Amino acid sequence: MTRPARLRSRDERGSSALQLVVVFPVVLLLIFGVVQGALYYHARGVALAAAQEGLAAARLEHGTAADGATRAREFLDRAGDGLLVEVSVSPARTAVSASVTVRGRSLSLAPGLSGMSVSQTAAGPAERLTAPGQP
């Protein structure tokens, strides 16, 4: 081995540790970002499912907006598992349509930071009896 080659190998000692110190925080941030995104999309799915459950109760022939809100909250209690925080359920019912909106915030991995805002709405026609030929 020639002298310059030996000196080069000595100059690179510890470079892998330095690279790890630089790369490791970036990898951790990427992992936390992916997990935070997954929590957000899961919270959206739970909010949409709760809104659909509430809509199923609110759109019944004798259903009310309060029935929709109650059913959506019951669903969130069973399936939400604390995934949504600061939850609000806003039902609406007319003679021909019904809708339920579920709003909240997803969980946050970073302490002290609030999660991302989630809002999902389910809407559909209300069940009603009509005479033949009526819309």
C-alpha positions as CSV (number, residue, x, y, z in Angstrom):
1,M,0.0,0.0,0.0
2,T,1.4,3.3,-0.9
3,R,1.6,6.1,1.6
4,P,-1.0,8.4,0.0
5,A,-3.6,5.6,0.0
6,R,-3.0,4.9,3.6
7,L,-3.4,8.6,4.5
8,R,-6.7,8.7,2.5
9,S,-8.1,5.8,4.5
10,R,-7.2,7.5,7.8
11,D,-8.9,10.7,6.6
12,E,-12.2,8.9,6.2
13,R,-12.4,7.4,9.6
14,G,-15.6,8.3,11.4
15,S,-17.3,9.5,8.2
16,S,-20.0,6.8,8.3
17,A,-20.9,7.9,11.9
18,L,-21.1,11.5,10.7
19,Q,-23.3,10.4,7.8
20,L,-25.6,8.5,10.2
21,V,-25.9,11.6,12.4
22,V,-27.0,13.6,9.4
23,V,-29.3,11.1,7.8
24,F,-31.0,9.6,10.9
25,P,-33.1,12.7,11.9
26,V,-34.3,13.0,8.3
27,V,-35.4,9.3,8.2
28,L,-37.1,9.8,11.6
29,L,-39.0,12.8,10.3
30,L,-40.1,10.9,7.2
31,I,-41.3,8.0,9.3
32,F,-43.3,10.4,11.6
33,G,-44.7,12.1,8.6
34,V,-45.9,8.9,7.1
35,V,-47.5,7.8,10.4
36,Q,-49.1,11.2,10.9
37,G,-50.6,11.0,7.3
38,A,-51.9,7.5,8.0
39,L,-53.6,8.8,11.2
40,Y,-55.2,11.6,9.3
41,Y,-56.6,9.4,6.5
42,H,-57.8,6.9,9.0
43,A,-59.6,9.7,11.0
44,R,-61.2,10.8,7.7
45,G,-62.5,7.3,7.1
46,V,-63.9,7.0,10.6
47,A,-65.6,10.5,10.3
48,L,-67.1,9.5,7.0
49,A,-68.4,6.2,8.4
50,A,-69.9,8.0,11.3
51,A,-71.6,10.5,9.0
52,Q,-73.0,7.6,6.9
53,E,-74.3,5.8,10.0
54,G,-76.0,9.0,11.1
55,L,-77.5,9.6,7.7
56,A,-78.9,6.0,7.7
57,A,-80.9,6.9,10.9
58,A,-81.8,10.5,9.9
59,R,-83.2,9.6,6.4
60,L,-85.7,7.0,7.7
61,E,-89.4,7.8,7.2
62,H,-89.9,8.7,10.8
63,G,-86.3,9.6,11.5
64,T,-85.1,13.0,12.8
65,A,-81.9,15.0,12.7
66,A,-81.5,14.2,16.4
67,D,-81.6,10.4,15.6
68,G,-78.9,11.0,13.0
69,A,-76.7,12.8,15.5
70,T,-77.2,10.2,18.2
71,R,-76.3,7.3,15.8
72,A,-73.2,9.1,14.6
73,R,-72.0,9.7,18.1
74,E,-72.7,6.1,19.1
75,F,-70.6,5.0,16.1
76,L,-67.8,7.3,17.1
77,D,-67.9,6.0,20.6
78,R,-67.6,2.4,19.3
79,A,-65.2,2.8,16.4
80,G,-63.5,6.2,17.0
81,D,-61.3,4.9,19.8
82,G,-60.2,8.5,20.6
83,L,-58.9,8.9,17.0
84,L,-61.0,12.0,16.5
85,V,-60.8,14.8,19.1
86,E,-62.9,17.9,19.5
87,V,-65.7,16.1,17.6
88,S,-68.9,17.9,16.5
89,V,-71.8,16.3,14.7
90,S,-74.2,18.5,12.7
91,P,-77.3,16.8,11.3
92,A,-79.9,18.4,9.0
93,R,-83.3,17.0,7.9
94,T,-85.9,18.4,5.6
95,A,-89.0,16.7,4.2
96,V,-87.0,15.5,1.2
97,S,-83.4,15.2,2.2
98,A,-81.1,14.6,5.1
99,S,-77.4,15.2,5.8
100,V,-74.9,14.6,8.6
101,T,-71.6,16.4,9.0
102,V,-68.9,15.1,11.3
103,R,-66.0,17.5,12.2
104,G,-63.0,17.0,14.4
105,R,-59.2,16.9,14.6
106,S,-57.0,13.9,14.0
107,L,-54.5,12.8,16.6
108,S,-51.1,14.4,16.5
109,L,-47.8,12.6,17.1
110,A,-46.1,15.9,18.1
111,P,-46.9,17.0,21.6
112,G,-48.3,20.5,21.9
113,L,-49.5,20.6,18.2
114,S,-53.1,20.0,17.3
115,G,-53.9,17.5,14.7
116,M,-55.2,18.3,11.2
117,S,-58.9,19.3,10.7
118,V,-61.2,16.6,9.5
119,S,-64.7,17.2,8.1
120,Q,-66.9,14.6,6.3
121,T,-70.5,14.9,5.1
122,A,-73.0,12.3,4.1
123,A,-76.2,13.4,2.4
124,G,-79.1,11.7,0.7
125,P,-82.9,11.7,0.1
126,A,-85.2,11.2,3.0
127,E,-87.6,8.2,2.8
128,R,-91.2,9.3,2.4
129,L,-94.5,7.9,1.2
130,T,-95.7,9.2,-2.1
131,A,-98.8,8.6,-4.1
132,P,-98.4,7.0,-7.6
133,G,-97.3,9.6,-10.1
134,Q,-95.8,12.0,-7.5
135,P,-92.1,12.7,-7.5
